């Protein structure tokens, strides 16, 4: 295994599903790099594989949603991380979700938090693209739930 990949696998990251509404379908992916960048103005950042379809869509569509998953949502994380996955609506069939009022992107219910954002800066970074975005709305916050994290190549509840 690549020593850098192994080293970074020791760092827990919140598991987040990023979604965007396309003209044809809703598209989403599980990401491991989603973070706050600034409080004033309120900015967040997501890192996407530059070769992925969601990256391509985010270069064309500025508004998107991020749902930070809770400890009981491993199956959702896995569905959105699978290669060759279908559209987000099919991945969320039978799972509580709704459409964001400002982004029109699908928002997964039952996570620790979700927000809608609008990209303000795109930064190429090696084999990834960083999307810095202004927070349009905080959809919900559920402080009583344990976040889902990725640690040592596995999804697990934080602290678990």
PAZAPA-4460 file (N, C-alpha, C; in steps of 0.05 Angstrom, whole numbers, plus 32768, in hexadecimal, padded with zeros to 4 digits):
% residues 160
    n_x    n_y    n_z   ca_x   ca_y   ca_z    c_x    c_y    c_z   seq   type   mol
   8011   7FE8   8000   8000   8000   8000   8012   8019   8000     1      X     A
   8009   802D   7FF2   8017   8047   7FF2   8019   8052   800E     2      X     A
   8031   8059   8016   8036   8063   8031   8025   807C   8038     3      X     A
   8022   808E   8024   8012   80A6   8028   7FF5   809F   802D     4      X     A
   7FEA   808D   801D   7FCE   8084   8020   7FCA   8078   803C     5      X     A
   7FDD   8067   8044   7FDC   805B   805F   7FDD   8070   8075     6      X     A
   7FEF   8083   8072   7FF1   8099   8086   7FD7   80A9   8088     7      X     A
   7FCC   80B0   8072   7FB3   80C0   8072   7F9B   80B0   807C     8      X     A
   7F9C   8095   8079   7F87   8084   8083   7F85   8084   80A1     9      X     A
   7F9A   808E   80AF   7F9A   808F   80CC   7F8B   80A8   80D6    10      X     A
   7F83   80BA   80C4   7F76   80D3   80CB   7F58   80CF   80C6    11      X     A
   7F47   80D0   80DB   7F2B   80CD   80D7   7F1F   80E5   80C8    12      X     A
   7F0D   80E0   80B5   7EFF   80F5   80A7   7EE1   80F1   80A7    13      X     A
   7ED2   8106   80A9   7EB5   8104   80A9   7EAD   80FB   808D    14      X     A
   7E99   80E9   808D   7E8F   80DE   8073   7E77   80EF   806A    15      X     A
   7E7A   80FA   8052   7E66   810D   8048   7E5D   8104   802C    16      X     A
   7E43   8107   8027   7E39   8102   800C   7E34   811E   7FFF    17      X     A
   7E40   8123   7FE9   7E3D   813C   7FDA   7E2B   8135   7FC2    18      X     A
   7E16   8145   7FBE   7E03   8141   7FA8   7E00   815B   7F98    19      X     A
   7DF9   8157   7F7E   7DF4   816E   7F6D   7DDD   8165   7F5A    20      X     A
   7DCC   8178   7F53   7DB6   8173   7F40   7DC0   817A   7F24    21      X     A
   7DBF   8166   7F13   7DC6   816A   7EF7   7DAC   816D   7EE7    22      X     A
   7DAE   8175   7ECE   7D96   8177   7EBE   7D89   815C   7EBA    23      X     A
   7D99   8147   7EB9   7D8F   812C   7EB3   7D89   811C   7ECC    24      X     A
   7D98   8120   7EE1   7D97   810F   7EF9   7DA3   811D   7F11    25      X     A
   7DA0   8110   7F28   7DAE   8118   7F40   7DC7   8107   7F43    26      X     A
   7DDD   8113   7F49   7DF7   8105   7F4B   7E03   810A   7F66    27      X     A
   7E10   80F6   7F71   7E1C   80F9   7F8B   7E33   80E6   7F8F    28      X     A
   7E44   80EC   7FA3   7E5A   80DB   7FAA   7E61   80DF   7FC7    29      X     A
   7E6D   80CA   7FD3   7E77   80CB   7FEE   7E93   80D8   7FEC    30      X     A
   7E98   80EB   7FFE   7EB2   80F9   7FFE   7EBD   80F7   801B    31      X     A
   7ED7   80F8   801D   7EE4   80F7   8037   7EF1   8111   803E    32      X     A
   7EF0   8125   802C   7EFB   813F   8032   7EE6   8154   802E    33      X     A
   7EDA   815C   8044   7EC6   8171   8045   7ECB   8180   805F    34      X     A
   7ED0   819A   805D   7ED8   81A8   8075   7ED0   81C5   8074    35      X     A
   7ECE   81D1   808B   7ECA   81EE   808E   7EE4   81FD   8087    36      X     A
   7EE2   8213   8079   7EF9   8222   8071   7EF9   823E   807F    37      X     A
   7EE2   824A   8081   7EE0   8265   808C   7EC5   8269   8099    38      X     A
   7EC5   8279   80AF   7EAC   8280   80BC   7EA0   829A   80B1    39      X     A
   7EB2   82AC   80A7   7EA8   82C5   809C   7EB8   82CD   8084    40      X     A
   7EAE   82C7   806C   7E94   82BC   8066   7E94   829E   806C    41      X     A
   7E7C   8292   806E   7E79   8276   8074   7E81   8266   805A    42      X     A
   7E98   8258   805B   7EA1   8249   8045   7EA8   822D   804D    43      X     A
   7EA3   821A   803B   7EAA   81FE   803F   7EBA   81F6   8026    44      X     A
   7EC7   81DE   8028   7ED7   81D4   8012   7ED3   81B6   8010    45      X     A
   7ED0   81AD   7FF7   7ECF   8190   7FF2   7EE5   818A   7FDD    46      X     A
   7EF1   8173   7FE0   7F06   816A   7FCD   7EFB   8152   7FBD    47      X     A
   7EFC   8155   7FA3   7EF1   8140   7F91   7F07   8135   7F7E    48      X     A
   7F05   811B   7F79   7F16   810F   7F65   7F12   811D   7F4A    49      X     A
   7F26   8128   7F3E   7F23   8137   7F25   7F19   8127   7F0E    50      X     A
   7F1C   810C   7F0F   7F13   80FB   7EF9   7EF6   80F2   7EFC    51      X     A
   7EE9   80F9   7F12   7ECD   80F0   7F17   7EB8   8100   7F09    52      X     A
   7EA1   80F4   7F05   7E8B   8101   7EF8   7E7F   8118   7F0A    53      X     A
   7E7F   8113   7F24   7E75   8129   7F36   7E87   8141   7F34    54      X     A
   7EA1   813D   7F32   7EB3   8154   7F2F   7EAC   8163   7F15    55      X     A
   7EA7   8155   7F00   7E9F   8162   7EE7   7E85   8172   7EEA    56      X     A
   7E72   8167   7EF8   7E59   8175   7EFD   7E5D   818E   7F0E    57      X     A
   7E6D   818C   7F23   7E72   81A3   7F34   7E80   81B9   7F26    58      X     A
   7E8F   81B3   7F11   7E9B   81C8   7F01   7E86   81D7   7EF0    59      X     A
   7E6F   81CA   7EEC   7E5A   81D7   7EDC   7E43   81E2   7EED    60      X     A
   7E3F   81D6   7F04   7E28   81DD   7F15   7E34   81E8   7F30    61      X     A
   7E2D   8200   7F36   7E39   820D   7F4E   7E2C   8204   7F69    62      X     A
   7E13   81FD   7F68   7E05   81F7   7F81   7E03   81D9   7F86    63      X     A
   7E08   81D1   7F9F   7E09   81B5   7FA7   7E02   81B2   7FC4    64      X     A
   7DFE   819A   7FCD   7DF8   8194   7FE9   7E0C   8181   7FF5    65      X     A
   7E11   8183   800F   7E23   8171   801D   7E14   8166   8035    66      X     A
   7E12   814C   8038   7E05   813F   804E   7E1A   8130   805E    67      X     A
   7E20   8138   8076   7E34   812B   8087   7E26   8114   8095    68      X     A
   7E2E   80FC   8090   7E1F   80E4   8099   7E24   80DE   80B6    69      X     A
   7E10   80D0   80C2   7E11   80C7   80DD   7E1B   80AA   80DE    70      X     A
   7E22   80A2   80F6   7E2D   8087   80FB   7E1D   8070   80F0    71      X     A
   7E03   8073   80EE   7DF1   805E   80E4   7DED   805E   80C6    72      X     A
   7DFC   806F   80B7   7DF7   8072   809B   7E0E   8067   8089    73      X     A
   7E1B   8051   8093   7E31   8045   8083   7E27   803B   8068    74      X     A
   7E0F   8030   8067   7E05   8026   804D   7E03   803C   8038    75      X     A
   7DFA   8054   8041   7DF8   806A   802E   7E13   8072   8025    76      X     A
   7E26   8074   8037   7E42   807B   802F   7E4D   8067   801B    77      X     A
   7E48   804E   801F   7E52   8039   800D   7E44   803B   7FF1    78      X     A
   7E2A   8040   7FF1   7E1C   8042   7FD8   7E27   8059   7FC7    79      X     A
   7E2D   8070   7FD3   7E36   8087   7FC5   7E54   8085   7FBE    80      X     A
   7E62   8072   7FC9   7E7F   806E   7FC4   7E84   8058   7FAF    81      X     A
   7E6F   804A   7FA7   7E73   8033   7F95   7E77   803D   7F78    82      X     A
   7E8B   8032   7F6B   7E90   8039   7F4F   7E79   8030   7F3D    83      X     A
   7E73   8041   7F29   7E5D   803A   7F16   7E41   803C   7F22    84      X     A
   7E3F   804B   7F38   7E26   804E   7F46   7E11   805C   7F35    85      X     A
   7DF7   8056   7F3A   7DE1   8064   7F2C   7DDE   8080   7F37    86      X     A
   7DCA   808E   7F2D   7DC4   80A9   7F36   7DBC   80AA   7F54    87      X     A
   7DBF   80C2   7F60   7DBA   80C5   7F7C   7D9E   80BE   7F85    88      X     A
   7D8A   80C4   7F74   7D6F   80BD   7F7B   7D6B   80A0   7F7F    89      X     A
   7D77   808F   7F6F   7D76   8072   7F72   7D85   8069   7F8B    90      X     A
   7D9C   8076   7F91   7DAC   806F   7FA8   7D9D   8075   7FC2    91      X     A
   7D8C   8089   7FC1   7D7D   8091   7FD9   7D61   8086   7FDA    92      X     A
   7D59   8075   7FC7   7D3E   8069   7FC8   7D3B   805B   7FE2    93      X     A
   7D25   8061   7FF0   7D20   8054   800A   7D2E   8061   8021    94      X     A
   7D3F   8075   801C   7D4E   8083   8031   7D42   809F   8034    95      X     A
   7D3D   80A8   804C   7D32   80C3   804F   7D45   80D8   8044    96      X     A
   7D3A   80E9   8033   7D4A   80FF   8027   7D36   8114   801C    97      X     A
   7D41   812A   8015   7D31   8140   8009   7D42   8150   7FF6    98      X     A
   7D36   8162   7FE8   7D45   8173   7FD6   7D4A   818E   7FE3    99      X     A
   7D63   8198   7FE2   7D6A   81B1   7FED   7D5C   81C8   7FDF   100      X     A
   7D52   81DB   7FEE   7D42   81F1   7FE3   7D53   8204   7FD1   101      X     A
   7D6D   8207   7FD7   7D7D   821A   7FC8   7D8F   820D   7FB3   102      X     A
   7D97   81F4   7FB8   7DA9   81E7   7FA4   7D99   81D4   7F92   103      X     A
   7D82   81CB   7F9B   7D72   81B7   7F8E   7D7F   819B   7F8E   104      X     A
   7D95   8199   7F9D   7DA3   817F   7F9F   7D96   816F   7FB5   105      X     A
   7D99   8154   7FB3   7D8E   8143   7FC7   7D9E   8145   7FE1   106      X     A
   7D90   8145   7FF8   7D9B   8147   8012   7D93   812D   8021   107      X     A
   7DA6   811F   802C   7DA1   8107   803B   7D98   810F   8058   108      X     A
   7D81   8105   8060   7D77   810A   807B   7D85   80F6   808E   109      X     A
   7D85   80FE   80A8   7D8F   80EB   80BC   7DAD   80ED   80C2   110      X     A
   7DBB   8100   80B5   7DD7   8103   80BA   7DDC   8116   80D1   111      X     A
   7DF5   811D   80D6   7DFC   8130   80EB   7DF7   814D   80E3   112      X     A
   7DFA   8152   80C9   7DF4   816D   80BF   7DF3   816B   80A0   113      X     A
   7DE6   8180   8095   7DE6   8182   8078   7DE5   81A0   8071   114      X     A
   7DF1   81A6   805A   7DF0   81C2   8052   7DEF   81C4   8034   115      X     A
   7DE8   81DC   802A   7DE8   81E2   800E   7DFD   81F7   8009   116      X     A
   7E0B   81F5   7FF3   7E22   8206   7FEE   7E23   820F   7FD0   117      X     A
   7E32   8224   7FCB   7E36   822E   7FB0   7E54   8233   7FAC   118      X     A
   7E5F   8225   7F99   7E7C   8227   7F94   7E84   8244   7F8C   119      X     A
   7E99   824D   7F9A   7EA4   8268   7F94   7EC0   8267   7F89   120      X     A
   7ECE   8250   7F8D   7EE9   824E   7F83   7EEF   8230   7F7E   121      X     A
   7EFC   822B   7F68   7F05   8210   7F60   7F23   8210   7F5F   122      X     A
   7F30   81FD   7F6D   7F4D   81FB   7F6E   7F56   81E0   7F66   123      X     A
   7F64   81DD   7F4F   7F70   81C3   7F48   7F85   81BC   7F5D   124      X     A
   7F86   81A3   7F66   7F99   819B   7F7A   7FA1   817E   7F75   125      X     A
   7FB6   817A   7F65   7FBF   815F   7F5E   7FA9   8150   7F4F   126      X     A
   7FA2   8138   7F58   7F8E   8128   7F4B   7F72   812E   7F55   127      X     A
   7F6F   8144   7F65   7F55   814C   7F70   7F4F   8169   7F68   128      X     A
   7F37   8171   7F6D   7F2E   818D   7F69   7F21   8196   7F84   129      X     A
   7F29   81AD   7F8D   7F1E   81B8   7FA6   7F08   81CC   7F9E   130      X     A
   7EF1   81C8   7FA9   7EDA   81DA   7FA5   7ED5   81E9   7FBF   131      X     A
   7EDB   8203   7FBF   7ED6   8214   7FD5   7EBA   8221   7FD0   132      X     A
   7EA9   821F   7FE4   7E8D   8228   7FE0   7E82   8238   7FF7   133      X     A
   7E71   824B   7FF0   7E63   825B   8004   7E4B   824B   800D   134      X     A
   7E47   824B   8027   7E30   823C   8033   7E17   824D   802D   135      X     A
   7E04   8240   801F   7DEA   824D   801A   7DD6   8249   8031   136      X     A
   7DD7   8231   803C   7DC5   822B   8052   7DCF   8212   8061   137      X     A
   7DCA   8212   807B   7DCE   81FA   808B   7DB3   81EC   808B   138      X     A
   7DB1   81D5   807F   7D97   81C7   807C   7D8E   81BC   8097   139      X     A
   7DA0   81AF   80A6   7D99   81A5   80C1   7DB3   819F   80D0   140      X     A
   7DB0   819E   80EA   7DC6   8196   80FC   7DBA   8183   8111   141      X     A
   7DC6   816C   8115   7DBC   8158   8128   7DD3   8152   813B   142      X     A
   7DD8   8163   8150   7DEF   8160   8161   7DEF   8146   8171   143      X     A
   7DD8   8139   8175   7DD7   8120   8185   7DE2   8107   8177   144      X     A
   7DE6   8109   815C   7DEF   80F2   814D   7E0D   80F0   814C   145      X     A
   7E17   80D8   814B   7E34   80D3   8147   7E3B   80D4   812A   146      X     A
   7E4F   80E4   8122   7E56   80E4   8105   7E63   80CA   80FC   147      X     A
   7E5F   80C5   80E2   7E6D   80AE   80D5   7E88   80B8   80CB   148      X     A
   7E9D   80A9   80D1   7EB8   80B1   80C8   7EC4   809A   80B8   149      X     A
   7ED8   80A1   80A8   7EE8   808D   809A   7F03   808D   80A8   150      X     A
   7F0B   8076   80B1   7F24   8073   80BF   7F30   8057   80B8   151      X     A
   7F49   8057   80AF   7F56   803E   80A8   7F46   802D   8094   152      X     A
   7F3C   803C   807F   7F2D   8030   8068   7F12   8024   8070   153      X     A
   7F07   802C   8087   7EED   8022   808F   7EDB   8038   8099   154      X     A
   7EC1   8035   8093   7EAD   8047   809E   7EA7   803E   80BB   155      X     A
   7EA6   8051   80CD   7E9F   804A   80E9   7E94   8063   80F7   156      X     A
   7E83   805F   810B   7E7A   8076   811B   7E92   8083   8128   157      X     A
   7E92   809E   812A   7EA8   80AC   8138   7EAB   80A1   8154   158      X     A
   7EC3   809B   815C   7EC8   8090   8176   7EC3   8072   8178   159      X     A
   7EBB   8066   8161   7EB5   8049   8162   7ECA   8038   8157   160      X     A
***
